[in-house]
Amino acid sequence: MAVEKFLDPKNDFAFKKIFGTEKHKDILIHFLNDMLDLKEGKRIADVQFLKTSQDPDIAIKKQSIVDVLCKDEKGSQYIVEMQVAHTSGFEKRAQFYAARAYTNQMRAGEAYHDLKEIIFLAITDFVMFPEKPGYRSTHVTLDCASLTRDLKDFYFSFLELPKFTKTVDELETLVDKWAYFFKHASHTTPEELNKLTAQDLIFKEAYQAVDQYYWTEEELNTYEQEKKHALDARLILEYKLAQSLAEGEARGEAKERRSIALRLLQSGCEVAWVHDITQISLDELQLIRQTGE
């Protein structure tokens, strides 16, 4: 089997190497400007990386660790997360991280009006919002009556990769290209790469950042260890699902199997994998996915 030239940017170590280091800081800046659709005059020119572990103010409280945390020249802070495993309540975690970053700005003697906005950007390898057809969603606080945005300090944006189905010839926006990069980088062909980088050179740099030719042996080993960790987590999930299915069968609950299959499909799992886990026929799984029941 041929060795892949490009590594997977969804890998936790690879993601932090691309978007969380000074060496590739221009990739992060470009990504933020593209995701936020910032125009000339409002574009981010520089960022400063901040400590990614957000320590709680009381020892018994939960510590939060984000993938990338930085602030721009105006003081606005950006949290960038890559989430592969389907974690229940990830939207809650996003708000917790944003709130923690917001309160961590306060220092003794400082005023509330000095607080800067928090922008949370996440790429998920599972479906977060099954009822929303679009692969990208943006969430802000609005006045219910006037729909005006008076509370402006929190902004959330999610890219749900399973919903992204465009081919390289169908890409229209820079956000499309970033989604394509995250989803297909490890198996991008030379022809596809030329189409991606012809007008936007930042993607040439992004692909070079995941080109294993430029990685050290130590970095490649760490990448493989993280890859194994992700696989182990998936195997544990499979084991727990198998247990749930066995318990459901023992109770004679046929609905248990369909319920688990539906949750997996809505999370973006491949039909073939759900079939292996649940032993439900492929035709029936397609019907479950279409009807949502």
N, C-alpha and C positions, 0 to 999 in steps of 0.2 A: 504494500500500500504506500502511495506517495506521501511524503511528509509535507504537512501544510506549511506554506511559506509564512502566512500571517496567523498570529495567535488570536484567541477570542477576547475581545475587549470587555465582555461580560464577566470574565474571570476577575475575582476580587482584587488580586494582586496586579493584574494587567490594568484594570480600570484606574487604580490609584496611581500607577506608574504614568499613565497617559494624562490624567486630569489633576493629579495631586502633587506634582513635582515642579520645581523651578525650571527644569530642563525643557518641559513641554508646556510652560505656562501660557504661551500664545494660543495653544490648542484650546485650553480651558476658556480663555477670554473670548475666542471666536465662538465657541460653543454657547457661552452665556449670551453674547450679543445676538446670535442666531435664534436661540430658543425664546428670548424675550422680544425678538423683532425690534431691537433698538435701532433708531435711525441716526443719521449724522447729527452730531451735536449732543446726543444723549448716550452714545456708545461708550462702553467700558474701555478705558485705555490701559489700565493696569489693575492688578489684584495683589493682595498680600495674603499669604496662607496663614491660617490660624490653627491653633491646637485642635485636633479633631475629637479628643475626648472632652466632653462637657461635664466637668466635675460638679456634683450636687453640692448645695450649700450646707446640707446636713448629712452626716456620714451614712445614716441608714437609708437615705434615698437612693434611687436607682441612677447609676451613671449611664450616660448615653454616649455612644461613639458613632460618628458619622464618617462617610467615606472621604468627602472633601468639604472643608469649611474655609471660606476666604472672605475678604471684604475689598470693595473697590475704593477708588480715590475719594469718594464722597462718604464713605463709611457704611454704605449698605452691605449687608452680609448675605452670602450665598451658600446654601447647603446643597451639595450634589450627591445623589445616592444611586447606586446600581443595586437592584434587588432581584436576585434570581429565584431563590426559594419562595414559594407562596407562603407568606407569613400572615396568619390571621390578624386582622386589625392593623395592617400596615398604614392605613390612612390615619389612625390614631397616633401611631408612632411618628408619622410625619409632622403632625401638629405638636407633639411633645418636643421633638427636636427643635422645631421653629420657636416654640415658647421658651425653651431652655436657652437658645442662642439670644433671644430677645432680652431675657432677664439678666443674662451674663454680661450684658453691656453696662449695667448699672454699677457704678462705683460710689463710694462714700462721698457725699457732697454734691453729686451730679443731679441734674434736674431731669424730670420725665421727658421734657420736650427735646432733650438731646438724643433720645433713643432713635435709632435708624431702622429702616425697613429690613425685613427678613424674606428672602426669596428661596423657596424650597423647590428643587428640580429633581425628579426621580425618573429613572428608566427601569421599568419592571418587565421581567420575562414571564409574566403571568397577567391574566385579565383582572383588573381591579374593579372596574365598573361594567358588569355584563350588560346593563341596560343602555349603555352609551355606545353607539356604533363607531365613533371616531377613535383613532388610536392616540390622539393627543387631547388632553383636557386641561383647562385652566380654571383655578378656583380663587376667588377673592371675596371680601366681605362687602355686601351691598345693602343699602337701605331698602327694605321690603316694598315701600310705597313708591319711591321715586327712582329706584334702581341706581342711585348715585353711590359712588364709592367715597364715603367720608372717612372711613377707617382704612387707611392705606398702607399699613405697615406689614401686612402679611400677604404673600402671594405664593400659590402652589401650582406646579405644573407637572403632569405625569405623561410619560410616553409608555404606552402598553404595547410591547413588541409583538405579541401574538396577533393583535389586530392589524398590524402593518403587513400588507400583502402586495405592495407595488413592486414591479420589476424595475431594473435599472433604467429602462427606457420610459418609464412612467413617472419618474421623479420630477417634481415641479418646484419644490421649495428647498431651502437649506435644511429645514427641519426634516423633510423627507429624506434627504441625504444622510443626516445624522442617524435617523432610524434605520436606514439601510446599512450603514456602517456597523451599528451595534448588532444588528441581526445577522448580517451576512459576511462580515469582515474575514472570518477564518476560511471561507471558501470562495472569496471573490476571484474571478478570473482576470487575466491581464486586459482583456477587452472591456470588461465591466469597470476595472480600475481606471482605464483611460477615459471612459465616459464620465466617471465621477470627478476626476481631477482636472479635466480639460479647462473648465472655467473657474474652479474653486481650488486653488492650490493648497488650502489648509487641509484638505482631505488627503493630499499626497503626503503631507507631514504626519497626519493621523495614522495612515497606513504604514508609514515608515516606523512609527512608534510601536506598532505591533508586529513588525517584521522581525522574526526571531534571529535573523542574521546579526542584528544590532544589539542583541541581548547577551549578557554574560552567562557563563555556565551556572553561576550561583542564582541569577535571576530566573533562568529556565527551570532550575530545580524547585525554586519557590513557587513558580507558576504551576508546575506539575503537582506539588503538594497541595496547593489550593484547589486544583482540579480534582484531586483524589478526595479532598474534604467535601467538596460539593457532591461528588458521586456517592460518598458514604451517607451524606444527609438524605439523598434521594432513596438509597436502599433502606434506610431507617423508615422513611415515609412509606415505602412499599410494604415493609413488614407490618407497620401499624395498620395500614389499609387492609392487608390480608387478614389480620386479627379481627378487625371490625367486620369484615365480610363473613368470616367463619362464625363469629358470635351471632350475626344476623341470621345466618342459615340455621344455626342451632335453635334459634327462637322461631324459625319458620317465617322470617320477615323478608319476603321477596323485594319489598320496597327499599330495603336497606341498600341493596346492591345498586339499584337505579339511582338512589339518592347520592351515593358516593360517586358514581359515574358522572352524574350531572355536575357535582361540585368540581370534579377534576376537569371536565370539559370546559366549564366556565372559567377555570383558572388558566386555561390555555394549553393544557396537556394534549399531546397528540392522541388521535383516536386509536392508533395501533397500540400505544402504551396503555391506554385505559382498557383496551380489550384484553391485554395480557394480564392486567391486574384483576379485572372484574369477571373475565370470561363471558361477558355479554357480546353477542354477535356484532360485527361491524355495522350491519344494516340497522340494527336496533340502536346502536350508539349514535348513528347519524340522525335517527329519528328523535332520540332524546335531546341531541344538541339543537335540532331545529325547533322542537316544540317547547323545550325548557321544562320538561316533566317526565 
